[in-house]
Amino acid sequence: MNAPRIALVTGANQGLGRALAEGLAVRMGPDDQVLLTGRDQRRVADAAREVARLPGTRAQVRGRALDVTDTDAIGRLADELRGQYGGVDVVISNAVARLLPDESQAERADEFIDVSNTATHAVLRSFGPVLCPGGRLLVVASSLGTLGHLGPRVRHLFDGASLDQVEYAVESWRTAIHNNTAEEAGWPRWLNVPSKVAQVAAVRAVAAIRRERDLATDTLIASVCPGMVDTATSRPWFSDYSQAQSPSQAAGAVLDLVFTEHVDPALYGELIRFGKALDWHGGTPPMEQDRILTA
């Protein structure tokens, strides 16, 4: 008999995260567990109950409050799951801070970076070591996470960088924002671009170290771009939703990576969109008016 599998989704009480938790609960078995997490205990508990009652749900669904900006809490949860179950089979890091077009990018920088980047680093550091052989650790990013979307003065900070170097670059960017020197240093005004590049660079850094061992056990670490998704977070940024997916539709391609039997070496450590790896060095720095969150 196979051991029960454990899956964890951060930022899972609404939008894409909720859809990912729902899809896991349908596609995993009755002895498996889906741990649905978010910052607010009540909302997380409500979401877990609702997912558990959905038609087609097979796995056990549990809610767990987790503030991803608390890196110690991430570490404690990883240790808890290792102690209780011996490890984790699926980790999907999906938490994102909502940012509106009329809000000051600089004033929201700390929260945005803490949720999207500091948390990503903590998930990689804490859950990488407890990921079971054959497991999946996916970080939800976007197609903006390729190097070409940054200007040449800061692009080199992330190319071939270690996780420590990615963290240093992110904190240097944060400091430059507070000192009003970010644009002068070559950072784009829009937070989402360097944030997504840093997420993908962090995944690449961890994957580079683990690649040979992980491929031997069909273990996947990667970042994923779900495409344009119609959510409360992305809706304020778009005027044309004709090509947008529902959260459930967008979750499909991500879940296909979770449940694929064998890992394609060409996808390992890469930014994957609809089953294909995006060129790490591709993209062009976007104009400020061409703001696209998840395309």
NUDREN-156337 format. One record per residue (C-alpha): residue number from 1; chain; x, y, z. Coordinates in nm, 4 decimals, padded with zeros to 6 digits. Example, Ala and Ser with C-alpha at 12.3 -4.5 7.8 and 13.67 -1.06 7.14 Angstrom:
% NUDREN-156337
loro:dofi:east:north:up
1:A:01.2300:-00.4500:00.7800
2:A:01.3670:-00.1060:00.7140
% end
This chain:
% NUDREN-156337
loro:dofi:east:north:up
1:A:00.0000:00.0000:00.0000
2:A:00.1334:00.3444:-00.0914
3:A:00.1849:00.5905:00.1926
4:A:-00.0608:00.8817:00.2085
5:A:00.0551:01.1879:00.0189
6:A:00.0667:01.5353:00.1714
7:A:00.0086:01.8497:-00.0369
8:A:00.0444:02.2112:00.0764
9:A:-00.0815:02.5235:-00.1022
10:A:-00.0067:02.8740:00.0242
11:A:-00.2453:03.1601:-00.0487
12:A:-00.5184:02.9027:-00.1022
13:A:-00.8367:03.0526:00.0403
14:A:-00.9345:03.2318:-00.2830
15:A:-00.8572:03.2733:-00.6524
16:A:-00.5956:03.0537:-00.8154
17:A:-00.4751:02.9122:-00.4836
18:A:-00.8245:02.7964:-00.3970
19:A:-00.8602:02.6370:-00.7417
20:A:-00.5282:02.4571:-00.6977
21:A:-00.6400:02.3187:-00.3620
22:A:-00.9698:02.2061:-00.5169
23:A:-00.7905:02.0327:-00.8028
24:A:-00.5515:01.8547:-00.5676
25:A:-00.8425:01.7398:-00.3512
26:A:-01.0159:01.5898:-00.6559
27:A:-00.7093:01.4230:-00.8077
28:A:-00.5483:01.2867:-00.4908
29:A:-00.6722:00.9791:-00.3039
30:A:-00.8930:00.9372:00.0028
31:A:-00.5934:00.8710:00.2296
32:A:-00.4110:01.1806:00.1046
33:A:-00.4247:01.5235:00.2661
34:A:-00.4447:01.8709:00.1143
35:A:-00.3326:02.1448:00.3490
36:A:-00.4983:02.4701:00.2451
37:A:-00.3257:02.7727:00.3993
38:A:-00.3767:03.1469:00.4210
39:A:-00.3263:03.4328:00.6619
40:A:-00.6767:03.4588:00.8115
41:A:-00.7771:03.1615:01.0299
42:A:-01.1530:03.2024:00.9776
43:A:-01.1318:03.2388:00.6018
44:A:-00.8951:02.9439:00.5770
45:A:-01.1240:02.7243:00.7876
46:A:-01.4266:02.8248:00.5795
47:A:-01.2430:02.7556:00.2547
48:A:-01.1240:02.4139:00.3736
49:A:-01.4784:02.3120:00.4707
50:A:-01.6141:02.4287:00.1366
51:A:-01.3485:02.2434:-00.0633
52:A:-01.4038:01.9281:00.1419
53:A:-01.7752:01.9357:00.0536
54:A:-01.7346:01.9935:-00.3193
55:A:-01.8591:01.7172:-00.5511
56:A:-01.5666:01.5032:-00.6611
57:A:-01.3426:01.5812:-00.3643
58:A:-01.1611:01.2634:-00.2619
59:A:-00.8692:01.3721:-00.0449
60:A:-00.8881:01.4946:00.3106
61:A:-00.8787:01.8754:00.3258
62:A:-00.7424:02.0692:00.6215
63:A:-00.7145:02.4419:00.6787
64:A:-00.4099:02.5954:00.8422
65:A:-00.3427:02.9608:00.9158
66:A:-00.0012:03.0565:00.7791
67:A:00.1329:03.4088:00.7408
68:A:00.3964:03.3635:00.4717
69:A:00.5697:03.6843:00.5787
70:A:00.6594:03.5007:00.9014
71:A:00.9575:03.2989:00.7812
72:A:00.9901:03.1251:01.1180
73:A:00.6306:03.0022:01.0848
74:A:00.7144:02.8526:00.7452
75:A:01.0100:02.6718:00.8975
76:A:00.8033:02.5428:01.1886
77:A:00.5362:02.4077:00.9551
78:A:00.7967:02.2278:00.7442
79:A:00.9472:02.0714:01.0572
80:A:00.6014:01.9738:01.1820
81:A:00.5075:01.7999:00.8582
82:A:00.8417:01.6193:00.8434
83:A:00.7963:01.4991:01.1997
84:A:00.4352:01.3938:01.1471
85:A:00.4496:01.2486:00.7959
86:A:00.8178:01.2170:00.7113
87:A:00.7990:01.4908:00.4498
88:A:00.5727:01.6621:00.1978
89:A:00.4850:01.5412:-00.1510
90:A:00.3482:01.8588:-00.3097
91:A:00.4218:02.2216:-00.2244
92:A:00.2693:02.5017:-00.4310
93:A:00.3815:02.8487:-00.3264
94:A:00.1107:03.0829:-00.4500
95:A:00.0731:03.3691:-00.1996
96:A:00.0604:03.7203:-00.3485
97:A:-00.0050:04.0673:-00.2088
98:A:-00.2859:04.2505:-00.3850
99:A:-00.1756:04.5802:-00.5384
100:A:-00.4094:04.8308:-00.7037
101:A:-00.3077:05.0561:-00.9960
102:A:-00.3732:05.3785:-00.8036
103:A:-00.1636:05.2733:-00.5028
104:A:00.1924:05.3921:-00.4490
105:A:00.4329:05.1205:-00.5577
106:A:00.6971:05.2483:-00.3162
107:A:00.4609:05.2570:-00.0184
108:A:00.3494:04.8982:-00.0816
109:A:00.6981:04.7669:-00.1585
110:A:00.7712:04.6033:00.1767
111:A:00.4501:04.4013:00.1898
112:A:00.4754:04.3060:-00.1762
113:A:00.8377:04.1916:-00.1476
114:A:00.7781:04.0099:00.1812
115:A:00.4859:03.8104:00.0407
116:A:00.6246:03.7394:-00.3052
117:A:00.9977:03.7112:-00.2448
118:A:01.0978:03.6702:00.1183
119:A:00.8263:03.4050:00.1513
120:A:00.9418:03.2280:-00.1650
121:A:01.2963:03.2117:-00.0299
122:A:01.1668:03.0705:00.2996
123:A:00.9514:02.8082:00.1255
124:A:01.2474:02.6949:-00.0836
125:A:01.4805:02.6811:00.2161
126:A:01.2339:02.5102:00.4508
127:A:01.0390:02.2774:00.2233
128:A:01.3132:02.1827:-00.0216
129:A:01.4818:01.9591:00.2394
130:A:01.1536:01.7900:00.3384
131:A:01.0265:01.7303:-00.0161
132:A:00.9758:01.3572:-00.0647
133:A:01.1378:01.1744:-00.3580
134:A:00.9047:01.2062:-00.6540
135:A:00.7598:01.5245:-00.5051
136:A:00.6720:01.8567:-00.6622
137:A:00.7717:02.2036:-00.5387
138:A:00.6232:02.4731:-00.7618
139:A:00.6382:02.8509:-00.7236
140:A:00.3636:03.0414:-00.9043
141:A:00.5254:03.3351:-01.0874
142:A:00.4519:03.4867:-01.4302
143:A:00.6018:03.5282:-01.7749
144:A:00.7398:03.8606:-01.6496
145:A:00.9892:03.6511:-01.4530
146:A:01.2451:03.6269:-01.7347
147:A:01.5663:03.8291:-01.7357
148:A:01.4877:04.0282:-02.0470
149:A:01.2141:04.2144:-01.8615
150:A:01.4818:04.3842:-01.6515
151:A:01.7142:04.6564:-01.7735
152:A:02.0791:04.5608:-01.8346
153:A:02.2083:04.7437:-01.5265
154:A:02.0358:04.5033:-01.2859
155:A:01.9842:04.1964:-01.5028
156:A:02.3209:04.0440:-01.4123
157:A:02.2282:04.0315:-01.0419
158:A:02.0014:03.7334:-01.1049
159:A:02.1739:03.5440:-01.3856
160:A:02.3394:03.2343:-01.2421
161:A:02.2904:03.3664:-00.8892
162:A:02.2823:03.1528:-00.5770
163:A:01.9843:03.1804:-00.3432
164:A:02.1925:03.3969:-00.1088
165:A:02.2787:03.6267:-00.3990
166:A:01.9135:03.6485:-00.5055
167:A:01.8180:03.7445:-00.1499
168:A:02.0911:04.0094:-00.1435
169:A:01.9732:04.1538:-00.4757
170:A:01.6134:04.1698:-00.3516
171:A:01.7151:04.3478:-00.0333
172:A:01.9327:04.5900:-00.2318
173:A:01.6318:04.6663:-00.4502
174:A:01.4148:04.7181:-00.1413
175:A:01.6708:04.9581:00.0063
176:A:01.6927:05.1510:-00.3197
177:A:01.3127:05.1914:-00.3220
178:A:01.3199:05.3373:00.0308
179:A:01.6095:05.5651:-00.0624
180:A:01.4325:05.6852:-00.3794
181:A:01.7271:05.5641:-00.5882
182:A:01.5686:05.2560:-00.7495
183:A:01.5010:05.4067:-01.0920
184:A:01.8412:05.5730:-01.0948
185:A:01.9975:05.2310:-01.0284
186:A:01.8073:05.0762:-01.3191
187:A:01.5152:04.9118:-01.1395
188:A:01.1742:04.9365:-01.3092
189:A:00.9105:05.1389:-01.1253
190:A:00.6605:04.8546:-01.1357
191:A:00.7212:04.6129:-00.8464
192:A:00.5907:04.3059:-01.0237
193:A:00.8767:04.2812:-01.2736
194:A:01.1813:04.2511:-01.0441
195:A:00.9715:04.0535:-00.7966
196:A:00.8824:03.7875:-01.0540
197:A:01.2368:03.7720:-01.1932
198:A:01.3663:03.7222:-00.8389
199:A:01.1149:03.4439:-00.7743
200:A:01.2236:03.2562:-01.0844
201:A:01.5929:03.3184:-01.0090
202:A:01.5465:03.1777:-00.6571
203:A:01.3887:02.8609:-00.7956
204:A:01.6662:02.8259:-01.0506
205:A:01.9286:02.8640:-00.7776
206:A:01.7848:02.5848:-00.5639
207:A:01.7167:02.3597:-00.8627
208:A:02.0727:02.3937:-00.9928
209:A:02.2078:02.2364:-00.6744
210:A:01.9535:01.9530:-00.6654
211:A:01.9124:01.8773:-01.0340
212:A:02.0949:01.5444:-01.0669
213:A:01.9479:01.3937:-00.7499
214:A:01.5957:01.5158:-00.8217
215:A:01.5844:01.3941:-01.1793
216:A:01.6967:01.0505:-01.0617
217:A:01.3880:01.0313:-00.8392
218:A:01.1389:01.2095:-01.0706
219:A:01.1257:01.5068:-00.8361
220:A:01.0345:01.8457:-00.9830
221:A:01.1270:02.1929:-00.8629
222:A:01.0146:02.4686:-01.0975
223:A:00.8361:02.8004:-01.1269
224:A:00.5107:02.8192:-01.3197
225:A:00.3240:03.0841:-01.5146
226:A:-00.0507:03.0137:-01.5120
227:A:-00.1281:03.2659:-01.7869
228:A:-00.3810:03.5480:-01.7589
229:A:-00.6233:03.4664:-01.4774
230:A:-00.9422:03.6521:-01.3897
231:A:-00.9045:03.7111:-01.0146
232:A:-00.9627:03.9974:-00.7729
233:A:-00.5864:04.0565:-00.7711
234:A:-00.5460:04.0841:-01.1477
235:A:-00.8801:04.2355:-01.2547
236:A:-00.7946:04.6001:-01.1710
237:A:-00.4997:04.5858:-01.4132
238:A:-00.6846:04.4773:-01.7267
239:A:-00.9367:04.6359:-01.9588
240:A:-00.9778:04.3338:-02.1893
241:A:-01.0633:04.0017:-02.0282
242:A:-01.1508:03.8178:-02.3473
243:A:-00.8444:03.5933:-02.3169
244:A:-00.8486:03.5506:-01.9380
245:A:-00.8930:03.2104:-01.7787
246:A:-01.0991:03.1299:-01.4755
247:A:-00.8926:03.0192:-01.1734
248:A:-01.0051:02.6597:-01.2305
249:A:-00.8945:02.6691:-01.5931
250:A:-00.5573:02.8190:-01.4996
251:A:-00.5037:02.5597:-01.2285
252:A:-00.5266:02.2790:-01.4832
253:A:-00.1838:02.3233:-01.6430
254:A:-00.0187:02.3656:-01.3025
255:A:-00.1815:02.0490:-01.1710
256:A:-00.0747:01.8588:-01.4806
257:A:00.2854:01.9212:-01.3682
258:A:00.2008:01.7866:-01.0250
259:A:00.0522:01.4635:-01.1563
260:A:00.2782:01.3898:-01.4522
261:A:00.4404:01.0503:-01.4051
262:A:00.7907:01.1403:-01.5199
263:A:00.9731:01.4722:-01.4985
264:A:01.0932:01.6167:-01.8291
265:A:01.4564:01.7271:-01.7729
266:A:01.3936:02.0208:-02.0073
267:A:01.1387:02.1578:-01.7596
268:A:01.3307:02.0997:-01.4382
269:A:01.4206:02.4281:-01.2657
270:A:01.2635:02.6357:-01.5423
271:A:00.9741:02.8813:-01.5653
272:A:00.6977:02.6717:-01.7219
273:A:00.3934:02.8043:-01.9050
274:A:00.1350:02.5587:-02.0387
275:A:00.3826:02.2711:-02.0268
276:A:00.6723:02.4492:-02.2007
277:A:00.9812:02.6180:-02.0569
278:A:01.0169:02.9908:-02.1211
279:A:01.3533:03.1303:-02.2265
280:A:01.5235:03.2569:-01.9094
281:A:01.7032:03.5263:-02.1082
282:A:01.3956:03.6269:-02.3072
283:A:01.1615:03.9227:-02.2766
284:A:01.2030:04.2961:-02.3120
285:A:01.1689:04.5673:-02.0454
286:A:00.7987:04.6630:-02.0490
287:A:00.6741:05.0178:-02.0833
288:A:00.5016:05.1437:-01.7715
289:A:00.1682:05.1591:-01.9520
290:A:00.1921:04.7958:-02.0612
291:A:00.1272:04.6515:-01.7159
292:A:00.0364:04.2848:-01.7304
293:A:00.0287:04.0883:-01.4053
294:A:-00.0004:03.7251:-01.5099
295:A:00.0157:03.7009:-01.8877
% end
